[in-house]
């Protein structure tokens, strides 16, 4: 091998050995960005276990915790940098190196899932025993705020039941004849023996336990509010119905918000103006206005194009004195680069659950959206029996349908108001919206556009009697065809009516002629008889 070839070979070896170090250094750097919780999970996971980890990671983000992600193998040398370690475990055994490192520390660890925790119990010298069940029907219950208990059951691949004497415990779990509390805590060890990303009760129980696990004081953790949101209200929505609901809510003093669809063209049309007049009236009565995120239908969307659409939509509403102060977006946007870039223009982000599978990934090593400092409002988790919200550990959105009749809406609102979760107005928090040409800041009844205070009071709109639509060739052709169709419809209707009249007259004449002949024949017969 030549000297030059030797140099190239050595360089390649250096690059090969430095690649994992580079990844380790990147993960180490991200630890400084998200130090609230180290979220550790098994190196080998089933698809369902991965979905569970994704759901738990989302909940931690909703709760506002900076979370670093790591497999058990990647966590070596990181455990001592965190006060709180969350471990999702579904396997039979636990890495002995992980156990030894954990044993030599004094940080607290919470294990979630149906994996075997016997080794952890022994390593931490706890006075309790654990039982692992597989492919069993698990029954569980949990009492949320105001002592209201929610219960359910599921077929679990794995579940763990821990029995013993505990400083704190909550809920109930039973499977294969074994029973204990759903969540238990002893010393620095906590355990929740079953979790399922499709079960709202277990997700709400997990958030409640995380809240208490992280709360440093003796009293109960802070309670977060819920927000009523009327979703997907379009400019061609029935104005009379919209106004009726707005007036009902204003009379009741119920705080709520309306999510409006983005409008990019024809915002000067009377229908859009009338829609915005009702929104302006609702806004003057305390309603919050939310902009629905643009739909992305292209394979390779451009950030600049999406931002132009948002700028156009915000401007369309602003010119009528309607000010969206938050964005409503699919949950997966907090995991995607494009989604994160779009959301950075809004301080308040309301999430909804889309139809796509959760695309969470640990590729960045931590929850990137946490660094952006958004006020995130996530979908509520509802009790299937009562319909009430079970979550007060982070801000939640309760989505209502404006198409429902007022009686249904009133009943839904009464259920929400009777809930132990506080109901608040979106106007009670500060918002900032950035577009290509404007900055909107608001809190309460004070709103500024590019630094100038805007009036939120309602004043009736004026309308042109003969609005010029300025349609193009296609529009004029369509309008002409519509007029011709109307004329044709009138002509056809007139001919049809005349035809029906002629048929009726003919039937009358025939009937009269027949009866006349019949009577004449009867009279002739009578004369012959006489």
Long-range contacts (C-beta under 8 A, 24 or more apart in sequence): 26-365, 27-68, 27-70, 27-74, 27-365, 28-78, 30-68, 30-364, 30-365, 30-366, 31-68, 31-78, 31-81, 31-365, 31-366, 33-66, 33-366, 33-370, 33-371, 34-65, 34-66, 34-67, 34-68, 34-366, 34-367, 34-370, 34-371, 35-66, 35-68, 35-81, 35-82, 36-65, 36-66, 36-67, 36-84, 36-214, 37-65, 37-66, 37-67, 37-68, 37-82, 37-84, 37-85, 37-86, 37-214, 38-67, 38-68, 38-70, 38-75, 38-78, 38-79, 38-81, 38-82, 38-84, 38-85, 38-86, 39-67, 39-68, 39-69, 39-70, 39-86, 39-88, 40-70, 40-71, 40-72, 40-75, 40-85, 40-86, 40-87, 40-88, 40-98, 41-69, 41-70, 41-71, 41-72, 41-87, 41-88, 41-89, 42-71, 42-72, 42-88, 42-89, 42-90, 42-91, 42-115, 43-71, 43-72, 43-73, 44-91, 45-90, 46-90, 46-157, 48-157, 48-197, 49-88, 49-90, 49-113, 51-197, 51-357, 51-358, 52-88, 52-113, 52-195, 52-196, 52-197, 53-88, 53-360, 54-197, 54-358, 54-360, 55-197, 55-203, 55-358, 56-86, 56-88, 56-112, 56-195, 56-197, 56-206, 57-360, 57-362, 57-367, 58-331, 58-334, 58-358, 58-360, 58-378, 59-203, 59-206, 59-207, 59-210, 59-394, 60-86, 60-210, 60-367, 61-334, 61-367, 61-369, 61-370, 61-376, 62-207, 62-376, 62-378, 62-394, 62-395, 63-207, 63-210, 63-211, 63-393, 63-394, 64-370, 64-376, 64-394, 65-210, 65-214, 65-370, 66-366, 66-367, 66-370, 66-371, 67-366, 67-367, 67-370, 68-365, 68-366, 69-362, 69-365, 69-366, 69-367, 70-362, 70-365, 72-98, 76-101, 77-101, 79-105, 79-107, 80-105, 80-107, 82-107, 83-107, 83-108, 84-108, 84-109, 84-110, 84-213, 84-214, 85-109, 85-110, 86-110, 86-112, 86-210, 87-111, 87-112, 88-112, 88-113, 88-195, 89-113, 89-115, 89-116, 89-117, 90-114, 90-115, 90-157, 90-158, 91-115, 91-116, 92-116, 93-119, 94-119, 94-120, 99-123, 106-188, 107-188, 108-188, 108-189, 108-190, 108-213, 109-188, 109-189, 109-190, 110-189, 110-190, 110-191, 110-192, 110-209, 110-210, 110-213, 111-160, 111-189, 111-190, 111-191, 111-192, 112-191, 112-192, 112-195, 112-206, 113-158, 113-160, 113-192, 113-193, 113-194, 113-195, 114-156, 114-157, 114-158, 114-159, 114-160, 114-193, 114-194, 115-158, 115-160, 116-160, 117-160, 117-162, 117-191, 120-189, 121-162, 121-189, 124-187, 124-188, 124-189, 126-164, 126-186, 126-187, 126-189, 127-164, 127-165, 127-186, 128-162, 128-163, 128-164, 128-165, 128-166, 128-184, 128-186, 129-162, 129-163, 129-164, 130-160, 130-161, 130-162, 130-163, 130-191, 131-160, 131-161, 131-162, 131-163, 131-176, 131-178, 132-158, 132-159, 132-160, 132-161, 133-158, 133-159, 133-160, 133-161, 133-175, 133-176, 133-178, 134-158, 136-175, 136-176, 137-175, 138-173, 138-174, 138-175, 138-194, 139-172, 139-173, 139-174, 139-175, 140-171, 140-172, 140-173, 140-174, 140-182, 140-194, 140-201, 140-202, 141-171, 141-172, 141-182, 142-170, 142-171, 142-172, 142-182, 142-201, 142-204, 142-205, 142-208, 143-170, 143-171, 144-204, 144-205, 144-208, 144-390, 144-392, 144-420, 145-223, 145-392, 145-420, 145-421, 146-420, 148-383, 148-386, 148-388, 148-420, 150-201, 150-204, 150-383, 150-385, 150-390, 151-201, 152-199, 152-201, 152-202, 152-384, 154-194, 154-196, 154-199, 156-194, 156-196, 159-193, 159-194, 160-191, 160-193, 160-194, 161-193, 162-191, 162-193, 168-212, 170-205, 170-208, 170-209, 171-205, 183-209, 185-213, 197-358, 200-381, 200-382, 200-383, 200-384, 200-390, 201-381, 201-383, 201-390, 203-381, 204-381, 204-390, 204-391, 207-391, 207-393, 207-394, 208-393, 210-393, 211-393, 221-393, 223-392, 223-421, 223-422, 224-391, 224-392, 224-393, 224-394, 224-395, 224-396, 224-421, 225-392, 225-395, 225-396, 225-421, 225-422, 225-423, 225-424, 226-380, 226-389, 226-391, 226-392, 226-395, 226-396, 226-397, 226-398, 226-416, 226-419, 226-421, 226-422, 226-423, 226-424, 227-255, 227-256, 227-257, 227-288, 227-350, 227-377, 227-395, 227-396, 227-397, 227-398, 227-423, 227-424, 227-425, 227-426, 228-254, 228-255, 228-256, 228-257, 228-398, 228-400, 228-413, 228-416, 228-423, 229-256, 229-257, 229-258, 229-259, 229-290, 229-328, 229-350, 229-397, 229-398, 229-399, 229-400, 230-256, 230-257, 230-258, 230-259, 230-399, 230-400, 230-401, 230-402, 231-259, 231-328, 231-352, 231-399, 231-400, 231-401, 232-259, 232-261, 232-292, 233-258, 233-259, 233-260, 233-261, 233-402, 234-261, 235-260, 235-261, 235-263, 235-271, 235-272, 235-275, 236-271, 236-275, 237-275, 237-402, 239-274, 239-275, 239-278, 241-402, 241-403, 242-275, 242-278, 242-402, 243-278, 243-281, 244-406, 245-402, 245-406, 245-409, 246-278, 246-281, 246-282, 246-285, 246-287, 248-406, 248-409, 248-410, 249-285, 249-287, 249-413, 250-282, 250-285, 250-286, 252-413, 254-413, 254-417, 254-423, 255-286, 255-423, 255-424, 255-425, 255-426, 255-427, 255-428, 256-287, 256-288, 256-400, 256-425, 257-287, 257-288, 257-289, 257-290, 257-326, 257-425, 257-426, 258-282, 258-287, 258-288, 258-289, 258-290, 258-402, 259-290, 259-291, 259-292, 259-328, 259-350, 260-289, 260-290, 260-291, 260-292, 260-317, 260-322, 260-324, 261-292, 262-291, 262-292, 262-293, 262-294, 262-309, 262-310, 262-312, 262-313, 262-316, 263-313, 263-316, 263-317, 264-309, 264-312, 264-313, 264-316, 267-316, 267-319, 269-467, 269-469, 270-463, 270-464, 270-467, 272-316, 273-320, 273-461, 273-463, 274-461, 274-463, 276-317, 276-320, 276-321, 276-322, 276-461, 277-320, 277-460, 277-461, 279-317, 279-320, 279-322, 280-320, 280-321, 280-322, 280-458, 280-461, 281-458, 283-321, 283-322, 283-323, 283-456, 283-458, 284-456, 284-457, 284-458, 285-458, 286-425, 286-427, 288-325, 288-326, 288-425, 288-426, 288-427, 289-317, 289-322, 289-323, 289-324, 289-325, 290-324, 290-325, 290-326, 290-327, 290-328, 290-350, 290-426, 291-317, 291-324, 291-326, 291-327, 291-328, 292-327, 292-328, 293-327, 293-328, 293-329, 293-330, 293-333, 293-342, 296-338, 301-338, 303-338, 303-341, 303-342, 306-338, 306-342, 307-342, 307-345, 307-435, 307-436, 308-436, 310-342, 310-345, 310-435, 311-435, 311-436, 311-437, 311-438, 314-433, 314-435, 314-438, 314-440, 315-435, 315-437, 315-438, 318-438, 318-440, 318-449, 320-461, 321-454, 321-455, 321-456, 323-440, 323-442, 323-447, 323-449, 323-454, 323-456, 324-433, 325-426, 325-431, 325-433, 325-440, 325-442, 325-447, 326-350, 326-377, 326-426, 326-431, 326-433, 327-433, 328-352, 330-354, 330-356, 331-358, 331-378, 331-379, 332-356, 332-358, 332-359, 334-367, 334-369, 334-376, 335-359, 335-360, 335-361, 340-368, 340-369, 340-372, 343-369, 343-372, 343-374, 344-372, 345-433, 345-434, 345-435, 346-374, 346-431, 346-432, 346-433, 346-434, 347-373, 347-374, 347-375, 347-430, 347-431, 347-432, 347-433, 348-374, 348-375, 348-377, 348-426, 348-429, 348-431, 349-374, 349-375, 349-376, 349-377, 350-377, 350-397, 351-376, 351-377, 351-378, 351-379, 351-397, 352-379, 352-397, 352-399, 353-379, 375-429, 386-415, 387-412, 387-415, 388-415, 388-416, 388-418, 388-419, 389-416, 389-419, 389-421, 391-421, 392-420, 392-421, 392-422, 396-421
